[in-house]
Amino acid sequence: MVISEMLAKVTQYISEAAMRIFGPSDDAYPNTGVQPFTGEPYNERTADNWW
C-alpha cells in the first residue's frame, strides 16, 4: 500500500514537471512593437572623443 502511494506521488511529480516543461508558455509579457525615439540624433562633431 505504501509503495503504491509513493509510486503514484513520484509519477504525478514527474508528469507535472514534464507538462510544465513541454506545455504552452504562460508568460504574461506585453506585446512589443516599434518604440518611439526620444533621444538626440548622433552628431559626430559634438560626440566625445575617447582617444
C-alpha distance matrix in Angstrom:
0.0 3.8 5.5 5.3 6.4 8.7 10.0 10.7 12.5 14.4 15.4 16.6 18.5 20.2 21.1 22.6 24.6 25.9 26.9 28.7 30.5 31.5 31.9 35.3 36.9 36.7 39.6 42.2 45.2 48.6 50.6 53.2 56.7 60.2 60.7 64.2 66.3 67.3 68.8 72.2 73.3 73.7 77.3 78.2 81.3 79.5 76.4 76.0 76.8 74.8 77.1
3.8 0.0 3.8 5.5 5.2 6.1 8.5 9.9 10.6 12.3 14.2 15.3 16.5 18.4 19.9 21.1 22.7 24.4 25.7 27.1 28.8 30.2 30.7 34.1 35.4 35.2 37.8 40.5 43.4 46.8 49.0 51.5 55.0 58.4 58.7 62.2 64.1 65.0 66.4 69.8 70.9 71.3 74.8 75.6 78.7 76.8 73.6 73.2 74.0 71.9 74.1
5.5 3.8 0.0 3.8 5.5 5.1 6.0 8.5 9.9 10.5 12.1 14.1 15.2 16.4 18.1 19.8 21.2 22.4 24.1 25.7 27.0 28.3 29.2 32.7 34.2 34.3 37.0 39.9 42.6 46.1 48.1 50.5 53.9 57.3 57.8 61.3 63.2 64.3 65.5 68.8 69.8 70.0 73.6 74.2 77.4 75.6 72.4 72.0 72.6 70.5 72.6
5.3 5.5 3.8 0.0 3.8 5.4 5.0 6.1 8.6 9.9 10.4 12.1 14.1 15.3 16.2 18.1 19.9 20.9 22.1 24.2 25.7 26.5 27.2 30.7 32.4 32.6 35.5 38.3 41.2 44.6 46.4 48.9 52.3 55.8 56.5 60.0 62.1 63.3 64.7 68.1 69.0 69.4 73.0 73.8 77.0 75.3 72.2 71.9 72.6 70.7 72.9
6.4 5.2 5.5 3.8 0.0 3.8 5.4 5.0 6.2 8.6 9.8 10.5 12.2 14.3 15.2 16.4 18.4 19.9 20.9 22.5 24.4 25.6 25.9 29.2 30.6 30.4 33.3 35.9 38.9 42.3 44.3 46.9 50.4 53.8 54.3 57.8 59.9 60.9 62.4 65.8 66.9 67.4 71.0 71.9 75.1 73.3 70.2 69.9 70.8 68.9 71.2
8.7 6.1 5.1 5.4 3.8 0.0 3.8 5.4 5.1 6.2 8.5 9.8 10.5 12.3 14.1 15.3 16.7 18.4 19.9 21.2 22.7 24.3 25.0 28.4 29.6 29.6 32.2 35.0 37.7 41.2 43.3 45.7 49.2 52.5 52.9 56.4 58.3 59.3 60.6 64.0 65.0 65.3 68.9 69.6 72.8 71.0 67.8 67.4 68.2 66.1 68.4
10.0 8.5 6.0 5.0 5.4 3.8 0.0 3.8 5.5 5.1 6.1 8.5 9.8 10.6 12.1 14.1 15.4 16.5 18.1 20.0 21.2 22.3 23.2 26.8 28.4 28.8 31.5 34.5 37.2 40.7 42.5 44.8 48.2 51.6 52.3 55.8 57.7 59.0 60.3 63.6 64.4 64.7 68.3 69.0 72.2 70.6 67.4 67.1 67.8 65.8 68.0
10.7 9.9 8.5 6.1 5.0 5.4 3.8 0.0 3.8 5.5 5.1 6.1 8.6 10.0 10.4 12.1 14.2 15.3 16.2 18.2 20.0 20.9 21.2 24.7 26.4 26.5 29.5 32.3 35.2 38.6 40.3 42.9 46.3 49.8 50.5 54.1 56.2 57.4 58.9 62.3 63.2 63.7 67.4 68.3 71.5 69.8 66.8 66.6 67.5 65.7 68.0
12.5 10.6 9.9 8.6 6.2 5.1 5.5 3.8 0.0 3.8 5.4 5.1 6.1 8.6 9.9 10.5 12.3 14.2 15.2 16.5 18.4 19.9 20.3 23.5 24.7 24.6 27.3 30.1 32.9 36.4 38.4 40.9 44.4 47.8 48.3 51.8 53.8 54.8 56.3 59.7 60.7 61.2 64.8 65.8 68.9 67.1 64.0 63.8 64.7 62.9 65.3
14.4 12.3 10.5 9.9 8.6 6.2 5.1 5.5 3.8 0.0 3.8 5.4 5.0 6.2 8.5 9.9 10.7 12.3 14.2 15.4 16.7 18.3 19.3 22.8 24.0 24.3 26.8 29.9 32.4 36.0 37.9 40.1 43.5 46.9 47.4 51.0 52.8 54.0 55.2 58.5 59.4 59.7 63.3 64.0 67.2 65.5 62.3 62.1 62.8 60.8 63.1
15.4 14.2 12.1 10.4 9.8 8.5 6.1 5.1 5.4 3.8 0.0 3.8 5.5 5.3 6.0 8.5 9.9 10.5 12.1 14.2 15.4 16.3 17.2 20.8 22.5 23.2 26.0 29.1 31.7 35.2 36.7 39.1 42.4 45.8 46.6 50.3 52.3 53.7 55.1 58.3 59.1 59.5 63.1 63.9 67.2 65.6 62.5 62.4 63.2 61.4 63.6
16.6 15.3 14.1 12.1 10.5 9.8 8.5 6.1 5.1 5.4 3.8 0.0 3.8 5.5 5.1 6.0 8.5 9.8 10.4 12.1 14.2 15.2 15.4 18.8 20.3 20.5 23.4 26.3 29.1 32.5 34.3 36.8 40.2 43.7 44.4 48.0 50.1 51.4 53.0 56.4 57.2 57.8 61.5 62.5 65.7 64.1 61.1 61.1 62.0 60.4 62.8
18.5 16.5 15.2 14.1 12.2 10.5 9.8 8.6 6.1 5.0 5.5 3.8 0.0 3.8 5.6 5.3 6.3 8.8 10.1 10.7 12.5 14.4 15.0 18.3 19.2 19.3 21.9 24.9 27.5 31.0 32.9 35.3 38.7 42.1 42.6 46.1 48.0 49.2 50.6 53.9 54.9 55.3 58.9 59.8 63.0 61.3 58.2 58.1 59.0 57.2 59.6
20.2 18.4 16.4 15.3 14.3 12.3 10.6 10.0 8.6 6.2 5.3 5.5 3.8 0.0 3.8 5.5 5.1 6.2 8.6 9.9 10.6 12.2 13.6 17.1 18.4 19.3 21.7 25.1 27.4 30.9 32.5 34.6 37.9 41.2 42.0 45.6 47.4 48.9 50.1 53.3 54.0 54.3 57.9 58.7 62.0 60.5 57.3 57.2 57.9 56.2 58.4
21.1 19.9 18.1 16.2 15.2 14.1 12.1 10.4 9.9 8.5 6.0 5.1 5.6 3.8 0.0 3.8 5.4 5.0 6.1 8.6 9.9 10.4 11.2 14.8 16.6 17.6 20.5 23.8 26.2 29.6 31.0 33.3 36.6 40.0 41.0 44.7 46.7 48.3 49.8 53.1 53.7 54.2 57.9 58.8 62.1 60.7 57.7 57.8 58.7 57.1 59.4
22.6 21.1 19.8 18.1 16.4 15.3 14.1 12.1 10.5 9.9 8.5 6.0 5.3 5.5 3.8 0.0 3.8 5.5 5.1 6.2 8.7 10.0 9.9 13.1 14.4 14.7 17.6 20.6 23.3 26.7 28.4 30.9 34.2 37.7 38.5 42.1 44.2 45.6 47.2 50.5 51.4 52.0 55.7 56.8 60.0 58.4 55.5 55.6 56.7 55.2 57.6
24.6 22.7 21.2 19.9 18.4 16.7 15.4 14.2 12.3 10.7 9.9 8.5 6.3 5.1 5.4 3.8 0.0 3.8 5.4 5.1 6.2 8.6 9.6 12.8 13.5 14.3 16.6 20.0 22.2 25.8 27.5 29.6 32.9 36.2 36.9 40.5 42.4 43.8 45.1 48.4 49.1 49.6 53.2 54.1 57.4 55.8 52.7 52.8 53.7 52.1 54.4
25.9 24.4 22.4 20.9 19.9 18.4 16.5 15.3 14.2 12.3 10.5 9.8 8.8 6.2 5.0 5.5 3.8 0.0 3.8 5.4 5.1 6.0 7.8 11.5 13.0 14.6 17.1 20.7 22.7 26.1 27.2 29.3 32.4 35.8 36.8 40.6 42.5 44.2 45.5 48.7 49.2 49.6 53.2 54.1 57.4 56.1 53.1 53.3 54.0 52.5 54.7
26.9 25.7 24.1 22.1 20.9 19.9 18.1 16.2 15.2 14.2 12.1 10.4 10.1 8.6 6.1 5.1 5.4 3.8 0.0 3.8 5.5 5.3 5.1 8.7 10.7 12.0 15.1 18.3 20.7 23.9 25.1 27.5 30.6 34.1 35.3 39.0 41.1 42.9 44.5 47.8 48.3 49.0 52.7 53.8 57.2 55.8 52.9 53.3 54.3 53.0 55.4
28.7 27.1 25.7 24.2 22.5 21.2 20.0 18.2 16.5 15.4 14.2 12.1 10.7 9.9 8.6 6.2 5.1 5.4 3.8 0.0 3.8 5.8 5.3 8.0 8.5 9.5 12.1 15.5 17.7 21.2 22.6 24.9 28.2 31.7 32.5 36.2 38.2 39.8 41.3 44.7 45.4 46.0 49.7 50.9 54.2 52.6 49.7 50.1 51.2 49.8 52.3
30.5 28.8 27.0 25.7 24.4 22.7 21.2 20.0 18.4 16.7 15.4 14.2 12.5 10.6 9.9 8.7 6.2 5.1 5.5 3.8 0.0 3.8 5.8 8.4 8.9 11.0 12.8 16.5 18.1 21.6 22.6 24.5 27.6 30.9 31.8 35.6 37.4 39.1 40.4 43.6 44.1 44.5 48.1 49.0 52.4 51.1 48.1 48.4 49.2 47.8 50.1
31.5 30.2 28.3 26.5 25.6 24.3 22.3 20.9 19.9 18.3 16.3 15.2 14.4 12.2 10.4 10.0 8.6 6.0 5.3 5.8 3.8 0.0 3.8 6.8 8.7 11.5 13.8 17.3 18.9 22.0 22.5 24.5 27.3 30.7 32.1 35.9 37.9 39.9 41.3 44.5 44.7 45.2 48.9 49.8 53.3 52.2 49.2 49.8 50.6 49.4 51.6
31.9 30.7 29.2 27.2 25.9 25.0 23.2 21.2 20.3 19.3 17.2 15.4 15.0 13.6 11.2 9.9 9.6 7.8 5.1 5.3 5.8 3.8 0.0 3.8 6.5 8.8 11.8 15.0 17.0 20.0 20.6 23.0 26.0 29.5 30.9 34.7 37.0 38.9 40.7 43.9 44.3 45.2 48.9 50.1 53.5 52.3 49.5 50.2 51.3 50.3 52.7
35.3 34.1 32.7 30.7 29.2 28.4 26.8 24.7 23.5 22.8 20.8 18.8 18.3 17.1 14.8 13.1 12.8 11.5 8.7 8.0 8.4 6.8 3.8 0.0 3.8 6.4 9.2 12.1 14.0 16.6 17.0 19.6 22.5 26.1 27.6 31.3 33.8 35.8 37.7 41.0 41.4 42.4 46.2 47.6 51.0 49.7 47.1 48.1 49.3 48.5 51.1
36.9 35.4 34.2 32.4 30.6 29.6 28.4 26.4 24.7 24.0 22.5 20.3 19.2 18.4 16.6 14.4 13.5 13.0 10.7 8.5 8.9 8.7 6.5 3.8 0.0 3.8 5.6 8.9 10.6 13.5 14.4 16.8 20.0 23.5 24.7 28.4 30.7 32.6 34.5 37.8 38.4 39.4 43.2 44.6 47.9 46.5 43.9 44.8 46.1 45.3 48.0
36.7 35.2 34.3 32.6 30.4 29.6 28.8 26.5 24.6 24.3 23.2 20.5 19.3 19.3 17.6 14.7 14.3 14.6 12.0 9.5 11.0 11.5 8.8 6.4 3.8 0.0 3.8 6.4 9.2 12.2 13.9 16.7 20.1 23.7 24.5 28.0 30.5 32.0 34.1 37.6 38.5 39.8 43.5 45.2 48.3 46.7 44.2 45.0 46.6 45.9 48.8
39.6 37.8 37.0 35.5 33.3 32.2 31.5 29.5 27.3 26.8 26.0 23.4 21.9 21.7 20.5 17.6 16.6 17.1 15.1 12.1 12.8 13.8 11.8 9.2 5.6 3.8 0.0 3.8 5.7 9.2 11.3 13.7 17.3 20.7 21.2 24.7 27.0 28.4 30.4 33.9 34.9 36.2 40.0 41.6 44.7 43.0 40.5 41.3 43.0 42.3 45.3
42.2 40.5 39.9 38.3 35.9 35.0 34.5 32.3 30.1 29.9 29.1 26.3 24.9 25.1 23.8 20.6 20.0 20.7 18.3 15.5 16.5 17.3 15.0 12.1 8.9 6.4 3.8 0.0 3.8 6.4 9.2 12.0 15.6 19.0 19.2 22.5 25.1 26.3 28.6 32.2 33.5 35.1 38.8 40.8 43.8 41.9 39.7 40.6 42.6 42.2 45.3
45.2 43.4 42.6 41.2 38.9 37.7 37.2 35.2 32.9 32.4 31.7 29.1 27.5 27.4 26.2 23.3 22.2 22.7 20.7 17.7 18.1 18.9 17.0 14.0 10.6 9.2 5.7 3.8 0.0 3.8 6.6 8.7 12.4 15.6 15.7 19.1 21.5 22.9 25.1 28.6 29.8 31.3 35.1 37.1 40.0 38.2 36.0 37.1 39.0 38.7 41.8
48.6 46.8 46.1 44.6 42.3 41.2 40.7 38.6 36.4 36.0 35.2 32.5 31.0 30.9 29.6 26.7 25.8 26.1 23.9 21.2 21.6 22.0 20.0 16.6 13.5 12.2 9.2 6.4 3.8 0.0 3.8 6.2 9.7 12.9 13.0 16.2 19.0 20.5 23.1 26.6 27.8 29.7 33.4 35.7 38.6 36.8 34.9 36.3 38.4 38.5 41.7
50.6 49.0 48.1 46.4 44.3 43.3 42.5 40.3 38.4 37.9 36.7 34.3 32.9 32.5 31.0 28.4 27.5 27.2 25.1 22.6 22.6 22.5 20.6 17.0 14.4 13.9 11.3 9.2 6.6 3.8 0.0 3.8 6.8 10.4 11.5 14.8 17.8 19.9 22.5 25.9 26.6 28.6 32.3 34.6 37.6 36.1 34.3 36.0 38.0 38.3 41.4
53.2 51.5 50.5 48.9 46.9 45.7 44.8 42.9 40.9 40.1 39.1 36.8 35.3 34.6 33.3 30.9 29.6 29.3 27.5 24.9 24.5 24.5 23.0 19.6 16.8 16.7 13.7 12.0 8.7 6.2 3.8 0.0 3.7 7.1 8.1 11.7 14.5 16.8 19.2 22.4 23.0 24.9 28.6 30.8 33.9 32.5 30.7 32.5 34.5 34.9 37.9
56.7 55.0 53.9 52.3 50.4 49.2 48.2 46.3 44.4 43.5 42.4 40.2 38.7 37.9 36.6 34.2 32.9 32.4 30.6 28.2 27.6 27.3 26.0 22.5 20.0 20.1 17.3 15.6 12.4 9.7 6.8 3.7 0.0 3.8 6.2 9.5 12.4 15.3 17.7 20.7 20.8 22.9 26.6 29.0 32.0 30.9 29.3 31.5 33.5 34.3 37.2
60.2 58.4 57.3 55.8 53.8 52.5 51.6 49.8 47.8 46.9 45.8 43.7 42.1 41.2 40.0 37.7 36.2 35.8 34.1 31.7 30.9 30.7 29.5 26.1 23.5 23.7 20.7 19.0 15.6 12.9 10.4 7.1 3.8 0.0 3.8 6.6 9.2 12.4 14.7 17.4 17.4 19.6 23.2 25.7 28.7 27.6 26.3 28.7 30.9 31.9 34.8
60.7 58.7 57.8 56.5 54.3 52.9 52.3 50.5 48.3 47.4 46.6 44.4 42.6 42.0 41.0 38.5 36.9 36.8 35.3 32.5 31.8 32.1 30.9 27.6 24.7 24.5 21.2 19.2 15.7 13.0 11.5 8.1 6.2 3.8 0.0 3.8 6.4 9.1 11.7 14.7 15.4 17.8 21.4 24.1 26.8 25.4 24.1 26.3 28.7 29.8 32.9
64.2 62.2 61.3 60.0 57.8 56.4 55.8 54.1 51.8 51.0 50.3 48.0 46.1 45.6 44.7 42.1 40.5 40.6 39.0 36.2 35.6 35.9 34.7 31.3 28.4 28.0 24.7 22.5 19.1 16.2 14.8 11.7 9.5 6.6 3.8 0.0 3.8 6.3 9.3 12.2 13.1 16.0 19.4 22.4 24.8 23.3 22.5 25.0 27.7 29.2 32.4
66.3 64.1 63.2 62.1 59.9 58.3 57.7 56.2 53.8 52.8 52.3 50.1 48.0 47.4 46.7 44.2 42.4 42.5 41.1 38.2 37.4 37.9 37.0 33.8 30.7 30.5 27.0 25.1 21.5 19.0 17.8 14.5 12.4 9.2 6.4 3.8 0.0 3.8 5.9 8.5 9.4 12.3 15.6 18.7 21.0 19.5 18.8 21.4 24.1 25.8 28.9
67.3 65.0 64.3 63.3 60.9 59.3 59.0 57.4 54.8 54.0 53.7 51.4 49.2 48.9 48.3 45.6 43.8 44.2 42.9 39.8 39.1 39.9 38.9 35.8 32.6 32.0 28.4 26.3 22.9 20.5 19.9 16.8 15.3 12.4 9.1 6.3 3.8 0.0 3.8 7.0 9.4 12.4 15.3 18.6 20.4 18.3 17.8 20.2 23.3 25.0 28.3
68.8 66.4 65.5 64.7 62.4 60.6 60.3 58.9 56.3 55.2 55.1 53.0 50.6 50.1 49.8 47.2 45.1 45.5 44.5 41.3 40.4 41.3 40.7 37.7 34.5 34.1 30.4 28.6 25.1 23.1 22.5 19.2 17.7 14.7 11.7 9.3 5.9 3.8 0.0 3.8 6.6 9.1 12.0 15.1 16.9 14.6 14.0 16.4 19.5 21.3 24.6
72.2 69.8 68.8 68.1 65.8 64.0 63.6 62.3 59.7 58.5 58.3 56.4 53.9 53.3 53.1 50.5 48.4 48.7 47.8 44.7 43.6 44.5 43.9 41.0 37.8 37.6 33.9 32.2 28.6 26.6 25.9 22.4 20.7 17.4 14.7 12.2 8.5 7.0 3.8 0.0 3.8 6.4 8.7 12.0 13.5 11.4 11.4 14.2 17.4 19.7 22.8
73.3 70.9 69.8 69.0 66.9 65.0 64.4 63.2 60.7 59.4 59.1 57.2 54.9 54.0 53.7 51.4 49.1 49.2 48.3 45.4 44.1 44.7 44.3 41.4 38.4 38.5 34.9 33.5 29.8 27.8 26.6 23.0 20.8 17.4 15.4 13.1 9.4 9.4 6.6 3.8 0.0 3.8 6.3 9.8 11.8 10.8 10.7 14.1 16.7 19.2 21.9
73.7 71.3 70.0 69.4 67.4 65.3 64.7 63.7 61.2 59.7 59.5 57.8 55.3 54.3 54.2 52.0 49.6 49.6 49.0 46.0 44.5 45.2 45.2 42.4 39.4 39.8 36.2 35.1 31.3 29.7 28.6 24.9 22.9 19.6 17.8 16.0 12.3 12.4 9.1 6.4 3.8 0.0 3.8 6.4 9.1 8.4 7.6 11.1 13.2 15.8 18.3
77.3 74.8 73.6 73.0 71.0 68.9 68.3 67.4 64.8 63.3 63.1 61.5 58.9 57.9 57.9 55.7 53.2 53.2 52.7 49.7 48.1 48.9 48.9 46.2 43.2 43.5 40.0 38.8 35.1 33.4 32.3 28.6 26.6 23.2 21.4 19.4 15.6 15.3 12.0 8.7 6.3 3.8 0.0 3.8 5.5 5.7 6.2 10.0 12.0 15.2 17.3
78.2 75.6 74.2 73.8 71.9 69.6 69.0 68.3 65.8 64.0 63.9 62.5 59.8 58.7 58.8 56.8 54.1 54.1 53.8 50.9 49.0 49.8 50.1 47.6 44.6 45.2 41.6 40.8 37.1 35.7 34.6 30.8 29.0 25.7 24.1 22.4 18.7 18.6 15.1 12.0 9.8 6.4 3.8 0.0 3.8 5.6 5.1 8.4 9.3 12.6 14.1
81.3 78.7 77.4 77.0 75.1 72.8 72.2 71.5 68.9 67.2 67.2 65.7 63.0 62.0 62.1 60.0 57.4 57.4 57.2 54.2 52.4 53.3 53.5 51.0 47.9 48.3 44.7 43.8 40.0 38.6 37.6 33.9 32.0 28.7 26.8 24.8 21.0 20.4 16.9 13.5 11.8 9.1 5.5 3.8 0.0 3.8 5.7 8.4 9.5 13.3 14.5
79.5 76.8 75.6 75.3 73.3 71.0 70.6 69.8 67.1 65.5 65.6 64.1 61.3 60.5 60.7 58.4 55.8 56.1 55.8 52.6 51.1 52.2 52.3 49.7 46.5 46.7 43.0 41.9 38.2 36.8 36.1 32.5 30.9 27.6 25.4 23.3 19.5 18.3 14.6 11.4 10.8 8.4 5.7 5.6 3.8 0.0 3.8 6.5 9.0 12.5 14.6
76.4 73.6 72.4 72.2 70.2 67.8 67.4 66.8 64.0 62.3 62.5 61.1 58.2 57.3 57.7 55.5 52.7 53.1 52.9 49.7 48.1 49.2 49.5 47.1 43.9 44.2 40.5 39.7 36.0 34.9 34.3 30.7 29.3 26.3 24.1 22.5 18.8 17.8 14.0 11.4 10.7 7.6 6.2 5.1 5.7 3.8 0.0 3.8 6.3 9.5 12.0
76.0 73.2 72.0 71.9 69.9 67.4 67.1 66.6 63.8 62.1 62.4 61.1 58.1 57.2 57.8 55.6 52.8 53.3 53.3 50.1 48.4 49.8 50.2 48.1 44.8 45.0 41.3 40.6 37.1 36.3 36.0 32.5 31.5 28.7 26.3 25.0 21.4 20.2 16.4 14.2 14.1 11.1 10.0 8.4 8.4 6.5 3.8 0.0 3.8 6.4 9.3
76.8 74.0 72.6 72.6 70.8 68.2 67.8 67.5 64.7 62.8 63.2 62.0 59.0 57.9 58.7 56.7 53.7 54.0 54.3 51.2 49.2 50.6 51.3 49.3 46.1 46.6 43.0 42.6 39.0 38.4 38.0 34.5 33.5 30.9 28.7 27.7 24.1 23.3 19.5 17.4 16.7 13.2 12.0 9.3 9.5 9.0 6.3 3.8 0.0 3.8 5.8
74.8 71.9 70.5 70.7 68.9 66.1 65.8 65.7 62.9 60.8 61.4 60.4 57.2 56.2 57.1 55.2 52.1 52.5 53.0 49.8 47.8 49.4 50.3 48.5 45.3 45.9 42.3 42.2 38.7 38.5 38.3 34.9 34.3 31.9 29.8 29.2 25.8 25.0 21.3 19.7 19.2 15.8 15.2 12.6 13.3 12.5 9.5 6.4 3.8 0.0 3.8
77.1 74.1 72.6 72.9 71.2 68.4 68.0 68.0 65.3 63.1 63.6 62.8 59.6 58.4 59.4 57.6 54.4 54.7 55.4 52.3 50.1 51.6 52.7 51.1 48.0 48.8 45.3 45.3 41.8 41.7 41.4 37.9 37.2 34.8 32.9 32.4 28.9 28.3 24.6 22.8 21.9 18.3 17.3 14.1 14.5 14.6 12.0 9.3 5.8 3.8 0.0
